[in-house]
Amino acid sequence: MAGSPHPHATVLLEAYEAFGKGDLDRLPELWTDDVRWHEPGAHPLAGDYTGPQEVVGLFGLAFEVTEGSLRVEVRSAFADDTDGVAVVRMTATRGDRHLDVLAAQVHRFEDGRIAEVWDAHTDQAAVDAFFS
């Protein structure tokens, strides 16, 4: 019999729900004040972002570049006392380009909030080509 999800899994799902609704104001409530996001690749959005303002800025730019078409669908989410992973499907369009990749987003938690995220795409070359 399955038990209740770990509280960190609930935080992950709340964050993805807020992102999906475009509620970027909700996200900093789920993050530490010095949250860090690591976006891999060789494209203009790749890099390390520190603090809620920079991470929300990254998300805003991603929405802008994709003309609001970026979607992140959670396929599964797992968490324990220190770490969590969300397996997500990312889709977007940009002009005549289309993105459809899976990613594992690895989260580190501090005091019940998301402190750091590493994004790992199944097809980094497709992500780089899409955002370049």
C-alpha positions as CSV (number, residue, x, y, z in Angstrom):
1,M,0.0,0.0,0.0
2,A,1.5,3.3,-1.0
3,G,2.0,6.0,1.6
4,S,1.7,9.7,1.4
5,P,4.3,11.4,-0.9
6,H,7.3,13.0,0.8
7,P,6.7,16.7,1.5
8,H,9.4,17.6,-0.9
9,A,7.6,15.8,-3.7
10,T,4.6,17.9,-2.9
11,V,6.8,21.1,-3.2
12,L,8.0,19.9,-6.6
13,L,4.5,19.3,-7.9
14,E,3.4,22.7,-6.6
15,A,6.3,24.4,-8.4
16,Y,5.5,22.7,-11.7
17,E,1.8,23.5,-11.3
18,A,2.6,27.2,-10.7
19,F,5.0,27.2,-13.8
20,G,2.3,25.5,-15.9
21,K,-0.2,28.2,-15.0
22,G,2.3,30.9,-15.7
23,D,2.2,31.9,-12.0
24,L,5.8,32.9,-11.7
25,D,5.1,35.0,-8.5
26,R,4.3,31.7,-6.6
27,L,7.7,30.1,-7.4
28,P,9.9,32.2,-5.2
29,E,7.8,31.1,-2.2
30,L,8.9,27.5,-2.9
31,W,12.6,28.4,-3.4
32,T,15.3,29.5,-1.0
33,D,16.4,33.1,-1.2
34,D,19.6,32.1,-3.0
35,V,18.1,29.4,-5.3
36,R,20.4,28.3,-8.1
37,W,19.3,27.0,-11.5
38,H,21.9,25.3,-13.8
39,E,20.7,25.3,-17.5
40,P,23.1,23.2,-19.6
41,G,24.0,23.6,-23.3
42,A,25.4,25.9,-25.9
43,H,22.5,28.3,-26.5
44,P,21.7,31.8,-25.3
45,L,19.6,30.7,-22.3
46,A,22.3,28.3,-21.0
47,G,24.1,29.2,-17.8
48,D,23.9,29.4,-14.1
49,Y,21.2,31.6,-12.5
50,T,21.3,32.6,-8.9
51,G,18.4,34.0,-6.9
52,P,14.6,34.1,-7.6
53,Q,14.9,37.2,-9.8
54,E,17.4,35.6,-12.1
55,V,15.6,32.3,-12.3
56,V,12.2,33.9,-12.9
57,G,14.0,36.0,-15.5
58,L,15.2,32.8,-17.3
59,F,11.7,31.4,-17.3
60,G,10.3,34.7,-18.6
61,L,12.8,34.7,-21.4
62,A,12.0,31.1,-22.3
63,F,8.3,32.0,-22.5
64,E,9.1,35.1,-24.6
65,V,11.3,33.2,-27.0
66,T,8.7,30.5,-27.4
67,E,5.9,33.0,-27.7
68,G,4.2,31.4,-24.7
69,S,4.2,27.9,-26.1
70,L,6.7,26.3,-23.6
71,R,5.0,23.5,-21.7
72,V,6.6,21.3,-19.0
73,E,4.6,18.1,-18.3
74,V,5.6,16.2,-15.2
75,R,5.8,12.5,-15.9
76,S,7.0,11.5,-12.5
77,A,8.4,13.1,-9.4
78,F,10.3,11.6,-6.5
79,A,11.9,13.2,-3.4
80,D,13.5,12.4,0.0
81,D,14.8,14.6,2.8
82,T,17.6,16.2,0.6
83,D,16.9,15.7,-3.1
84,G,14.2,15.3,-5.6
85,V,13.9,14.4,-9.3
86,A,11.2,15.3,-11.8
87,V,11.1,13.6,-15.1
88,V,9.4,16.0,-17.5
89,R,8.4,16.3,-21.1
90,M,9.3,19.8,-22.5
91,T,7.5,21.0,-25.7
92,A,7.6,24.3,-27.4
93,T,7.4,26.0,-30.8
94,R,9.5,28.9,-32.2
95,G,8.6,29.9,-35.7
96,D,8.9,26.7,-37.7
97,R,11.0,25.0,-35.0
98,H,9.5,22.4,-32.6
99,L,11.0,21.1,-29.4
100,D,9.9,17.8,-27.8
101,V,12.4,16.3,-25.3
102,L,12.4,14.6,-22.0
103,A,14.5,16.0,-19.1
104,A,15.4,15.0,-15.6
105,Q,15.4,18.0,-13.3
106,V,17.4,17.3,-10.2
107,H,16.5,19.4,-7.1
108,R,18.3,19.9,-3.9
109,F,16.3,21.0,-0.9
110,E,17.1,23.1,2.2
111,D,14.6,23.7,5.0
112,G,11.7,22.4,2.9
113,R,12.4,24.7,-0.1
114,I,14.1,24.2,-3.4
115,A,17.7,25.4,-3.2
116,E,19.2,24.2,-6.5
117,V,18.2,22.7,-9.8
118,W,20.2,20.9,-12.5
119,D,18.4,20.4,-15.8
120,A,19.5,17.3,-17.9
121,H,17.9,16.9,-21.3
122,T,17.7,13.7,-23.2
123,D,18.6,15.5,-26.4
124,Q,20.8,18.5,-25.6
125,A,21.6,19.0,-29.2
126,A,17.9,19.5,-30.0
127,V,17.6,22.0,-27.1
128,D,20.7,23.9,-28.3
129,A,19.4,24.1,-31.9
130,F,15.9,25.1,-30.8
131,F,17.0,28.0,-28.5
132,S,20.0,29.2,-30.8
